[in-house]
Every structure is written in structure tokens, then in C-alpha cells.
Amino acid sequence: MWKEIADQISQVTGETFEIKQRQSVGGGCINQGYALVGKTNKYFVKLNSASQVYMFEAEALGLKQMVATQTIRIPKPICYGTAVDCSYIVLEWLDLGGGNSTESWVKMGHQLAAMHQAATPQPQDKSKVGRLNVEGWQVGMLNVEGFQDNLEPPNLEPPNLQPPNLEPPNLEPPNLQPPNLQPLAEMGKFGWNQNNTIGSTPQVNQWMSDWVEFFVEYRLGYQFQLARRRSGRFPKQDQLLAVVPKLLDHQPQPSLVHGDLWGGNAAITMAGEPVIFDPATYVGDREVDIAMTELFGGFPAAFYRGYNEVWPLDQGYKQRKKLYNLYHILNHFNLFGSGYESQANRMIDQILKD
């Protein structure tokens, strides 16, 4: 398979790429990761089972859209596809580990705020639009069993990773259409042009004008539905959903968000440049990103200072962040099991108490 991936990289980039060295690197708990080293270039490759290609397709769309904002460093997707029993995505290689300088984290705050203020893709009618062109990518709408707009949960078994197969991938060169961007003020909707994933959990998307309705139905509601399939017990679920309109009455501006912005998905390059990756992209309230940066240990204080210098957070954020982070704790319950059930129930109690 590796020669075929190298050939596809060559075709997409227009430069011959031959693998001189292949190194296994961290791919997280979902994918297998490899570094492909050539004579002059280096790439990062993630592998999963062939059935998970929709996950890489959606990731490519999200990355490309964030790249198109020209605000913050994003690893550019090169190509993705399947090779019999494997799916993969190839990304540009970035040398991470540049330390925690105050200047770099202030810059990350500045740049994330700029991304949140940038343009986003225009909503497209799924009944009429079969494919979406985004800056060199032709990405099909997802139509995967268990991943439909009726919110039926998919199979929640972990991916079955297989060793690389030596059959060549069947890929077409990318379509070189420019990104379809539209100013937020003209768009005014929340959602995304296709379904994607949060970790390995499906993240179902539609375009909606009402942020509260979108967050209740396609974020909290869907996670609760998945949790019921896992025998999760959340006795105050209905009480919680009933107070969401009051908690989210701040009328947020639609923003392009990373969607999964915890510390493991942000870094500083060796050159001191902030970078974010592994997104679960959609158009939502910018506060969902800031809230998640505080969930697992938090980012350095310099990051928050930098963000607020560009776009100060609205009054009431501290109350809303608990609700936004509940989404991720419910997702962790659905991914990893009962250890997160009690944490989610404590968060629900706290939200209702406040």
C-alpha cells in the first residue's frame, strides 16, 4: 500500500515522492500514525479500517475550511482514500514540541479569535447538492449506515485496525475549485455541510438558524440517545434540556469552530508557531472551543489573554461553558464507558443548581 500512497502524493503535489523511511508515530486511541520520510519532504499518515474512510473525508473538509480562513496554522491535508481493508489520510508534517513560550500562546489566542471571526462555507441544500467543492477537494456528502440524519446511533464498537494491505488505493486527483466562503453576517446559520465525527463518534449536522435548537437536537440530544444504547442513566436529562434555552439566550454569532479543542489537539511548532489539528469542525458558538480548552487541564493563561485581546468573551460564559463541556463528557461516556457517567450526572446537577 505504501508505494501507492507515495504515488498518490506525487500525483496530488506534482512532485515525485519516494518513501525513504517509514516510522510508526502516535496516532491517538483511534488511528495508527506513521511518518513517511522522502528525500526532501515528510508527511504524516493516519490509518484506520476501510469502513472509517468517511471519518477521514470529513476531517479533510474541516481542515481545508480552516486552512482557507488564513488565520491559524493548520496541517494541510494532501490526500485520503481506501486500500481494500484500510482507509487513510495524508497530512503535511509539522515539527511540534516548540515549548510553552508566553508569546506563542498569546499568538494562539489571537489567531483562534481571528478564525472565529472569519468566513464560513455557505449552507447547501442536501436534497439538491450531491458534492461540495472546497479548495482542491471534492468531498461527497456522507451516506453511511448508522450515520444518517434521523439520528439513529451507529455501531459503537471500536475500529478494527488492520495492517496495511498492498493493493493500490483507487483515488482521483483533487478538484481544484476555490473554497466556497460567505461572510457570517450574510449566512447566519449554525451547522455544517456534512456529518463528521467527534473522536470516533458520529457528529450529525444540519443547517439551522436557531443555535439553541441545533445544540439541543444535534449535540446534547444525540449524545443522550447514544448513551441510552449504552445503558447510560441520566435521570435529570429532561430537566436539563428544558433549561437550555434560558442558559443559551445570549444570541451568539455563528463562528467556524474547531469542535474538539482540548490540549491534545493544539501545539506549538519548533519555530514557535501555534497549530491546531484533529478537528470536529462546524459552525457554532465560538464559546464551545474556549470551553473545551478548559476541560482537561486548561491552556496557559497567556492563551486566554490573547483571545480576549481580540474578541472578549460575552457575559455569562462561565455558566455556559459547563453546558458546552457536558457534550464532551457525554461523548467520553459513549466512547470509553461508565467511568464518565457519574461525572456527567454531577455536571448536570451543577448546571441545574446554578
N, C-alpha and C positions, 0 to 999 in steps of 0.2 A: 504493500500500500504506500510505503514512504516515497518511492520513486514517482508514483502517480501524483501524490500531493506536491512533490517538488516540481513536477511538470506543470501542474495547475498554477502554482505560484509563479512560475516563469511566464505562463500564458497571460495571467492577470496583470502582472507588473511590467511585462515587456522586457524583462531582464532574465537571462538564464540563471537558474538557481539549482545547484547540485549540493546534496547533503554531504558534508564532510564529517559531521559528528551529530549524534542524537543523544540527548541527555534527558533522563526522567527528572521532572521537577514537580513541585507541589501543584496539584490540581484541585485541592479542596476535598470535601467529602462527597462531591457529586461526580466529578470528572477525573480522568487521568490527564496529567500535564506533561508536555515534552518541550524541550528547547531544540530547535533544528538550526544547526550552525553550517553556513556555507562559506565560500571563500571571502565574501565581503559583507554578507547580510546574515541576520539571525532572526528567527521567528519563534513565536510561542504557539503551540498547538494543544488544543483540548480535545479529548476523545470521550465518546460515550457509546452506548448501544445504538444501532441504526434507527430504532424507533424514536430516539430522542432528537432527531435532526431538527424537528420543529423548534426545539429549545434554542439551538444554535442559530437557526434562521431568525428567530425573534431577537436574539441577542445582537445579531449583526445589524438589524434595523435600528435597534435602540442606540447602539454605539455610533452608527453612521449619523443618526439625527443629532446626537450630542456633539459629534465632531463638527457638524455643519454649523453649529452656533458660533464656532471660533472663539470660545470663551475660556475653556479649561482643557488641559491635556487629557486626551482620551486615547487608548490604544486603538489604532485603526484596524478594522477587520480587512483581511486580504481575500479570503475565500472560505466557503464552508460547503459541506456535502456529505454523501454517504459512500461507503465502500463495503457493500454486502452486509456485514454484520456490525459495522462501526459507523458512527457519524463523527464529524469533526468540524472544528473552526480553526482557522489560522489567523493569528493576530500579529501585528508588529511587536518586536521585542523591545521592552523598556527596562533599563537597568535601574532597579529600585533599591531602596536602602540608603537614601541620602541623608538620614538623620532627622532630627526634630528641631531644626532652627526656627526661631520665632518668626523670622521673615518669611520663610516658606509657608508656614501655617496661616499667617495673616494673608498671604497671597492666595492660598486656597480658599479662604473665606471670601475674599474679593471676587475670585473667579466663579465660585459656585453661585454667589448672588447675581453675577452677570448672566450666568446660564439660566437662572430662574427668571430673568427679565427678558430673555431672548425670544426669538420667534419659534413657533412650533408647527408641526405639519397640519395642513388643513384637513378637517374631517372628511371622510369619503363614505359614500353610500355603499354598504357592503352588498346590497342587492344589485348594484349596477357596476361596481368596480371589482374586478377579479384580481388585479395585481397592483402593487404600489411601487412606483419607481422612486428610489431615494439615492441620489448621488452615487451612481455607478452600481446600484444594486437593483435587481428586480426580485421583489420579495412577495411570495404568494400569501394570501390570507390562509390562516391555519384552518384545517378541517380534519382534526384528529379525534378519533373515537374517545369519548370521555372528556372532551375539551371543547364543548360546544356552548353556544350562547344560552342554552336552557339551564345552565349552572349545574348540570349533573356532574358529580365528582368523578375524577378519573381513578384508575388503578393506582393505589398509593404505595405499591411495593417499590423498594429501592431499585435503581437501574442495575441491570445485569451487565457489567463491563466485560467485554471480550477482548482478547489480544488482537492486534491489527491483522486484517485479512489482506492478502496480497493481490486481490482483484482491484483493478483501477476504478476510481470514482467516476460517475457519469455527471460531469459538470459542464455548463455552458459559460462562456466568458461573460463578465458582468455587462449590464446595460449602462451606458454612460449618460443617462439622463440626469439633469441637475436636481437637487433636492427641492421638494415642493413645500416651501415655507410660507407662512402667513402670520402677520403680526397678531399677538394675543388679543389686542383690543378689538380686532376685526373678527376673531374667531369666537371667543367667549364660551368655549365648551371644555368639558373635562372628559378624559378617557384616552383612547389610543386606537390606531387604525387596525390593530390585530391583537389577538390574545398573545400573552407571553408567559414567563414563569418568574416566580419569586423563590429562589433556590431551585428545587425541582418541582415545586408545587405550581400547578397552573394558576395563572393570574388572568382572569377573564375581564375583557374590556369591551365597552361600547362608548359611543359619544353621548354625553348628557349635558344639559345646560345647568342642572342643579347639582352642586358639589355634595350636598348632604345626601341626596338620593343616590348618587353614584357611590359614595363611601359606604353607605349602609348596605346597598344591594351587592356591589361587586367587590367590596373589600371585607368588611366585617361579616356580612351575611353569608358570603360564600365560604369563608373560613369556618364559621359556625356549622355550616352544612357539612363540610368535610369532617369536622370534629365529631359530629353525630355518627358518622360512619365508623369512626374510631372509638365509639362508645364514650366520648367525652361528656362530662356532666358540668353544665354551666347554668345553674338554676335561676340566675338573675339576668339571663340573656335578654329576655323581652323587656325587662325594666331598663336595661342599658340602652337598647336600640330606641326606646321611646324618648330618651333624653338627648339623643344625638343632635336633633335639630336645634335644641337650645344651646348645646355646647359648641356647635359649629355655625353660629349665627353671625360670624364676622365677615362674610361675603368675600372670600379670598379671590385674588386674581389668578386665572389659570396660568400655571407655570410648567415648563418642562422639568420633570424631576428624575433623579437617578432611580429612586424607588427602593433601593436596598443599601443605603449608605451607612454601613457600620464600619468600624475601624479596619476590618479585613479587606474592605473594598476601596481603600484610599491609601495613598503612599506618597512619598517624596522621592524623585529620581536622584541619581548620584550627582546630577547637575543642579539639584535644589529646586526642581520644577514639580509642583503639585500634580497629581494624576489620580483619577478615579476610574473604576472599571467594574466588571461583572454587574451590570445594571439590571433593573426590572422596570424599564422606562415607561412612563406615561405622562399625561398632562394632568396635574393635580394641584393641591395646595402646597406651596413651597415648604411649609412647616413640616410636612411628612419627612423630608430629608433631614432637616435640622433636628427633629425629634429623635430620629434613629441614630444620629451621631452621638446622642447622649445615652443610648440604651445599654450598650455593652462597654462600659468604662469611660466613654466620652472622648472627644477630641481635645487637644490642648486649648487652653483659654484663648490663645492667640487666634485660633480659627474663628471663634465666635466674635471676637473683637473685630476681626477683619470683615466678617459677614455684615455685622451691624453698621459698620462704617459706610457700606454701600447701600444696604437696604435693611433698616432696623425692623426687628420683629414686631408684630402687632400686639397690642394689649390683650391679655388672656392666653398667650401662647403656653404658659406653664400648665394651665388646665387642659388645653387641647392636646399637648404632647402625650399625656397619659393615654388618651383615647387612640391617638395615632400609633403609639407603640404597642397597644394591645393587639393590633393587627399582626405584628411580627411575633409576639408571644404565642398567639393562636397558631400562626404558621409553624412555629417551632414545635408546638404540640403535635400538629399534623405530620411534621417531618420526623420528629425524634421521640414522641411518645409522652407518657403520663407525667414525666418529671416537670413538664410545663403547665399541667392542668391547674395545680394549686396556685402557681404564680399568676396565671390568667384570672382566676377567681378572686385573688387578692386585689389585682388591678381593677377589676370590675367593682368590687366593694369600695375601693378608694375613689373611683370616678363618681359613683353614686353618692358617696358621702360628701364629696366636695361640691 
